[in-house]
Amino acid sequence: MTDYTRVAPKATPETRPYWDGLREGKLMIQRNKKTGKAYFPPRPFDPSDPWADVEWFQASGRGTLLSYVINHRPPPGFEGPTAVAVVQLEEGVKMASNIVECPQTPEALQLDMALELAPTKVNDDISLPTWRPAMGS
Amino acid sequence: MPKPGNVAIVGAAELVSPLGVFPEYSQLGLHAEAAIRAMKEAGLKPSDIDGVACAGASPVETAFYLGITPTYVDGTQVGGCSFMVHVRHAVAAIESGLAKTVLITHGESGKSGIGRGGWPGGGGQSIQAQFEQWVGTSGPPSTFTIPVMRYLKKYNVTEEDLATVAVVQREYAARNPNAMMKDPITVDDVLNSRMIAYPFRLLMCCLVTDGAGALILTSADRAKDFPTKPAYILGTGESVETPMVTQMEDFTSSRAFRVAGPTAFREAGITHDDVDHLMIYDAFAHLPLYGLEDLGFVGRGEAAAFIKAGNTRPGGKLPLNTNGGGLSYTHSGMYGMYALQESLRQVRGVAPAQIPGVKISVAHGVGGMFAASGTVIMSNERP
């Protein structure tokens, strides 16, 4: 468990399966059962068709670096300049995240680089969906 | 006045339980569930809704969550009667053509307290807290700027180009006694200023100031009885996209800009060639780039070269941010009022850096961080 002094996210009934999944190292997101199209962040309906059946499924945990800034004045709980990044998931949705196990520099953080899910545990309930450079599998 | 009976309620839903609780919904979820049930009763989909009004959540959150792209939003929050006021405003909006179908929502996890309160509250349960803020943003400089690296890569735009935006606007600020920053700057000055959130440096970020502004509007017929030179509103536009910049559809373009800007132009019945003066809300140096492209003044990826070529500087063919902008003039937090004030001064002919012969001015604003947009086109001539 990392030293975590930031305000941790807290699940709502609508997002509970997402945070439960991350606690076990799985990235659970939702898709429209009819079209198969994923959407994010989680909610009980697909905004493109609120009456379609939706389901949770485990995302591959593979993505690429879509964009970022390196915050030189990060909030308490972060050590030094920290990249605020957005990951493009293989499933077509994107999520804000941090890139761990990687220098927080423009040289190390190349747009479109391959990433893989590497969750960071912050408390017994919440693990954050952080990502790291793909190990080249 | 709106004509009696011209607007009607066609769908409704209420979530009330004898237990007094809905433990399965967050506050935003309650807004959404009520909305979905009302749409179902009316036989409407989110794509049929073009107006959103709510209190207890922001209309940005509600529209994003429900997948609505509105041309009319009302976040009036005046307490428990907000919804009566929303109805009144919706009548005016529908009567005047700002929207065809307005959704008004309420939702309050008043007992369960799940995700209660707006940004950045909600006790870690707001969608922003769960899906964006934990990554270590610390205010607009490290949030509003997140999409820009993608823009730079896609269009081969450089940090020097971003710096040029600030340099050109300083030329106007130098002519404005009220501007906070008046000394000329170079691209090197900008690129050597303190790093705030790579690739953004201090001089690419807006000022932090105090300030205020006010406007008074009345009918054009009454306007001629006033001592001031009227500025006629030719057209307006509005929209919202997302409460989280990291969820915007396209990191190189703002959907809210692409709705608000063209709506205002259509309403005004003008083309880009008719515009003599332009204000684009510049909280950060990338906003004029996105604004010029999303409003259609230049093609995709062409804004940086357009500015570099001198088109927006004093004497250029499209004077932009002539007060010096949020980067050099002032920025108290919600800068849109100052953009409107400069448009007004320009059409009145009394601006410190007055552009000769201004008839039509466009003031284009952003709200939140690509969350919302509003556009106003004004003229000193009544069409």
Contacts between the chains, C-beta under 8 A, distances in Angstrom:
chain1	res1	chain2	res2	distance
A	6	B	134	6.3
A	6	B	136	7.5
A	7	B	124	5.6
A	7	B	129	6.6
A	7	B	133	7.3
A	7	B	134	7.4
A	8	B	124	5.8
A	8	B	134	6.9
A	9	B	124	5.2
A	9	B	125	7.7
A	9	B	129	5.5
A	9	B	130	4.2
A	9	B	131	7.8
A	9	B	134	5.4
A	10	B	123	6.2
A	10	B	124	3.6
A	10	B	125	4.9
A	10	B	129	7.4
A	10	B	130	7.4
A	11	B	125	7.5
A	11	B	130	7.6
A	12	B	25	8.0
A	12	B	26	3.9
A	12	B	29	6.9
A	12	B	114	5.5
A	12	B	115	5.2
A	12	B	125	5.0
A	12	B	130	7.6
A	13	B	23	6.6
A	13	B	24	4.6
A	13	B	25	6.4
A	13	B	26	6.9
A	13	B	29	7.4
A	13	B	114	6.9
A	14	B	24	8.0
A	14	B	25	7.2
A	14	B	26	6.0
A	14	B	29	5.2
A	15	B	130	6.0
A	40	B	131	7.8
A	40	B	247	7.7
A	41	B	127	5.8
A	41	B	130	7.0
A	41	B	131	4.5
A	41	B	247	7.4
A	43	B	29	7.2
A	43	B	32	6.9
A	43	B	65	6.2
A	44	B	29	7.0
A	44	B	32	7.9
A	44	B	33	7.8
A	45	B	32	7.4
A	45	B	36	6.5
A	47	B	46	6.4
A	47	B	65	6.9
A	47	B	66	5.9
A	47	B	67	2.8
A	48	B	46	7.9
A	48	B	67	5.7
A	49	B	45	7.4
A	50	B	36	4.9
A	50	B	39	7.3
A	50	B	45	7.5
A	50	B	46	6.5
A	50	B	66	7.3
A	50	B	67	7.7
A	51	B	36	7.8
A	51	B	40	7.1
A	66	B	150	6.1
A	66	B	251	6.6
A	67	B	146	5.9
A	67	B	147	5.4
A	67	B	148	7.1
A	67	B	149	4.5
A	67	B	150	4.1
A	67	B	251	5.4
A	68	B	146	6.8
A	68	B	149	5.9
A	69	B	142	5.6
A	69	B	145	4.8
A	69	B	146	5.6
A	69	B	148	7.5
A	69	B	149	7.2
A	69	B	197	4.1
A	69	B	198	5.9
A	69	B	199	7.4
A	69	B	200	6.7
A	70	B	195	7.9
A	70	B	197	6.5
A	70	B	198	3.8
A	71	B	136	5.8
A	71	B	137	6.8
A	71	B	138	6.2
A	71	B	141	7.9
A	71	B	142	3.8
A	71	B	197	4.9
A	72	B	194	8.0
A	72	B	195	5.0
A	72	B	196	5.9
A	72	B	197	6.2
A	72	B	198	7.1
A	73	B	138	5.6
A	73	B	141	7.5
A	73	B	142	7.2
A	73	B	196	6.8
A	73	B	197	7.6
A	74	B	136	4.8
A	74	B	138	6.0
A	74	B	142	7.6
A	75	B	136	6.1
A	75	B	137	7.6
A	75	B	138	4.6
A	77	B	136	7.9
A	78	B	136	4.9
A	81	B	198	7.5
A	82	B	136	4.7
A	84	B	135	5.0
A	84	B	136	5.6
A	84	B	137	5.4
A	84	B	142	5.6
A	84	B	143	7.3
A	84	B	146	6.0
A	84	B	197	7.5
A	85	B	135	7.1
A	86	B	146	6.2
A	86	B	147	7.8
A	86	B	246	4.9
A	86	B	251	7.6
A	94	B	246	6.9
A	94	B	247	7.1
A	95	B	131	6.8
A	95	B	246	7.2
A	96	B	131	6.4
A	96	B	132	4.6
A	96	B	135	4.8
A	96	B	146	7.7
A	96	B	244	7.1
A	96	B	246	3.9
A	97	B	135	5.9
A	98	B	135	5.4
A	98	B	136	6.5
A	106	B	198	6.1
A	106	B	199	7.6
A	111	B	149	6.0
A	111	B	150	6.8
A	111	B	153	5.2
A	128	B	134	6.0
